[in-house]
Amino acid sequence: MSLRYFGDPIFRKRALPVGVVNDEVKATVASILRAMEDYGAIGLAAPHVGVLLRIIVIRLELHLPPQVYLNPRLYDPSKEKEAMEEGSISWPGVRANVERPREISLEAMDLMGTLVTKRLVGLEARVAMHENDQLNGVLFIDRCAPKLRARLFAQLRRLDGSKKSE
């Protein structure tokens, strides 16, 4: 499985639920982890590696074990919001400030098939929301103000064109 880039239609599709934890799901998680390590990502969703399944992996620090969430459901966002710069390994060099709730609750299945429920705060909450957006065909750029969004999409189209000419 190789990394996908801007222009790939997978990024605008809604990912499908994981039915059962099988070898395909485990191989997808392994590919996600490899991409995260190769590119220094702290979170990644399955569409980045070309798989349209509802899988996100978060690993804020290398010494911590990765958190694998299958079929994540986010709910109960805090009223308190904060803006922070976001980017993506699938569109290098494109970054923007995005405002998101500071906290959110998550319910998901882990790789053992066990239901996990937790309250995420700060960077962990942000990464979960960013990656969950990807599972729903939403890019972080979509959350920017219209003028900035237009400028960022123009930048992405230039990047996409340079990739095709390589």
N, C-alpha and C positions, 0 to 999 in steps of 0.2 A: 504494500500500500504506500503510495507516494503522497507527498504534501500537495494540496490543491491551492490554487491562487485565485485572486479576483478575476471575475469573468466566468468562472466555472458555475454552471447553473445550480449545482448542489447547494450553494450558499443561500439560495432563495427558496428552497424547498423545506417543508416541515418534516423533520425526522420521524421515523416510525418507532413505535414502542418496542422495547426488548421483551420478547415473550418468555424465554427461558435462558438461563445462563448456560451456554454451550461453548464448544471450542471456537466457533466463529466470534462470539462475543469476547472471549478471552484473548483471541488473536488481535481483535480490534483494539482492546485495551493495551496490549503489548505494543502495537503500532503507535498508539497515541503517546504512550510513555517514551518510546524511542524518539518520536518527533519532539516531544517536550525537552528531552535531554539534548538532542542535536541542536535545537534552536533556542534553548534557554527560556522556554515558556513556563509560566506558573499555572496555566490552565489551558485546556484544549477540549474541544468537542469533536465527536466522531466525524462530522462532515469535513473537517480539515484533512483527514486522511482518506477521504472518498467513500465513507460509509454513512448511509442515511439511517442511523439508529440513534435512539435517545440515550447517549452515553456522554458524560463529561468526567474529566479527571482534573483534580486540583492538587497542586503540590507547591505550596508557598516557599518552602525551603528544602534544599536537597537532602538535609539530614532527617527530614520528616518523611514518614511513609505517604505515598500518594493516596488521595481520597477518591475513590471510584464511585460514581453515582449513576445508576441505571434508572431510566424513566423519572428523572427529577421533577418534582413539583414544588414551585416556589410560592409562598403565600405570606400574608401578614407583614407587608413591608412597613418599616418604621416611617413615621412622619418626618423625622429628621433626615435630611439629605446632605450629600456632600459631592463636590465635583473633584474629579481626578483624571489625569491623562490616561487614555487607553489606546491600545494599538493591537495589531494582530500579526502573527508570523506569516499569514497568508497574503498580507499586503504590506511588505516591509517599508519602513520609513513614513508611513501614514499614521499620524497620531492626532488625537483631539481630546479636549476636556469633555467629559460626559458626567452629567449629574444623575446620581442614583440614590436610592434609600441607603442609609448607613447600615441598617440591619434587615434581615429577612429570614423567614423560617423555610426549611427545606425538608421535604419528605422524598425518599428515594429507596431503591433497593441497592444493596452492595453486591460484590461479586460472589458472595455466598448465598445470595437470594434472600437475605434478611432485610426487613424493613428498617430504615434508619430515619430518625427525625431529629433535627437539631436546629438551633438558632445560630445563624451566621452573622458575624459582626465585622465591620471594617473591610479590609482588603479581601478576606475570604468571601464575604457577602458579595462584593463587587465582581469578583472573578466568577462566582456561581451565576450571577445575573447576566454577565457578559456571555458566558458560554451557553447558558440556557437560551438566551436570545438567538444564538446561532442555530440551536435545535429547532427554532420556530421561524427560520428564514429571515431573521432580523440582524442587521449589521450594526456595530456600535455607531457607525456614521449616521445611521437612520435616526439616532437619538440626539443629533446635533441640530443647532439652529439652521433654518433653510439656507442662508447665504453661505455659512461655513460648510454645510453638507454639499452644496453645489461645487464649491471649491475643492473639497476632498474627493468628490466623484471625478472631477476633471483630472486631478492628480492620479487617481486610480486608473483612469482610462489611458493616461500616458504610460503608466507602468505596464498595463496590460498590453499595449501596443509594442513596447520595448521587449517584452517577453516573447511575443510572436515573431519578432524579427531576429531573435537569437538563433 
